[in-house]
């Protein structure tokens, strides 16, 4: 759970409401995982800051520092790393990664084409300045949990 503030004077009230809900439903918090009063924090492998949800620079750097794949296993690694950042791509990973999927088809030879190289360079350029998803601006946010 993340509690952010729109106005500092409202934050304590928001926290009181959150703790009341936790108590009402007999939920437990792990004190080792609770942090209060931070301006930026890693949360679910993303960075939460005043600006919004930012991609993890370490994950971006991993892709930027990759060399062009030379076999199917390396293409699979690239696609997995891209999937971890997929919510930050302005187009779907499927569209940006399309040439890579061609390399995964069952055939006799691996072919890293010029189209693959071009798409790979574009991904690296895009991740050079880590993308940000603006913070939520709507007043009501519904969170659904499943057991």
N, C-alpha and C positions, 0 to 999 in steps of 0.2 A: 504494500500500500504506500502511496505517496500522497502527502498532504502539502499542497503548495498554497501560497498566499497571494491574494490579490491586493489586500490591504493589511498592513502589519497589525493594526489594532483588531482585526477580525481573526487572526491566526489562532489565538488561544481559544476563542469560541469554537472554531472549526475543530481543533484538537479535542476539546471537551465533548463535542458531538460525536466524533469518531470513537473516543474511548467509551462513551455511553452505548454506542451500537455494539462495540466489541463485548462489553459486559452483558448487554441484553441477550446476546446469542452465545454466551459462554465461550467465546473465542479466546485463544491464547496467543500471545506474542513472544517471540524468542528475543530476550534482551540483548543477546549477542548480535542480532541482526537489526536492532533498532538504532536509528541515528536521528538526532534532532538538531535543528539550527544550522544546516549546511547550505552553502550557496550552489554547490555542484557536487554530484555524486553519481557513481556508476550504479545503474539499476537495470537488471536483466540485460546486461552487456551493452547498454547504451549509456550516454551521459545525460543526465537531467541538469539543466542549467536555467538561469533566468531567461535565456533566449528561447528555450524549448528543449526538445529531445534531439540530441546531436549523435551522429554516428560515432562509434568508438574509433579514435584515431589509430589505435593499434591494429584493428581489423582492416582499416583502409590501407595502412602502411604495408600490411602483409601482402595485399594484392598489388600495390604499387611496386613493391620490390621483387615481385615474381618475374621470372624470365618467361619467355614464350614457351608454352607447353611443347614437349617433344614426344609425348605418348598419351594414350587414353587415360591412364591413371592421373597424370598431371592435369588434364582437362577436367576430370571429375573433381579434383581438389579445387580448381579454379571455380567451378560451378557451385561447389559447396560453400566456398568463401563468399561468393557473390550472393548466394541465398541468405546468408547471415545478415547482409546489408540491404536486402531487397526492398524494404519499406522506404529506403532513402533514394531509390532511383526514380527519376521523374517519368520514366517509361518502365514498363514491366521488365523484369529480368529475362522473361521469355523472349521479348523482342530484341533486347540488347544482346542476349546470349545465344540467339538463334544459330549463328554460324558455329558456335562451339558444339551444339547438339549434333550437328552433322558429323563431327569427329567421333561421336560415340556410337554411331550406327555400326552394326555388325558387318564389317567388310574385311578384306584381306590386308589393307594397308591404311596406315594412319596418315592423314593429310591436313596439315595446318596451313590453310589457304591465306591468300592476301586479304580476303574478306574477314577471316578470323583475326589476322594481325591488326587490321584497321579497327575492328570492334574492341579488341583488347587495349589498344592505345587510347581509344575514346573513354573506356571505363577508367583507365589509369588517370587520364586528364580530369575526369569528373570527380574522382576521389581525392585528387591532390588538395582540394580545399573541402574538408569534410562537410557533407550536407547536414542541414538542420530541418527538423519538422517544427514549425511554429508551435508555441504552447497553446493549449486549449483555451478557447475564448467563450465557449458556450457555458451557461450557468448550471445546467443540469447534466450530469454524467451518470450513466447507468453502468454498473459493473455486475456481471453475471459470473457466478462461480459454480462449478460442477463437481460433484463428488464421485 
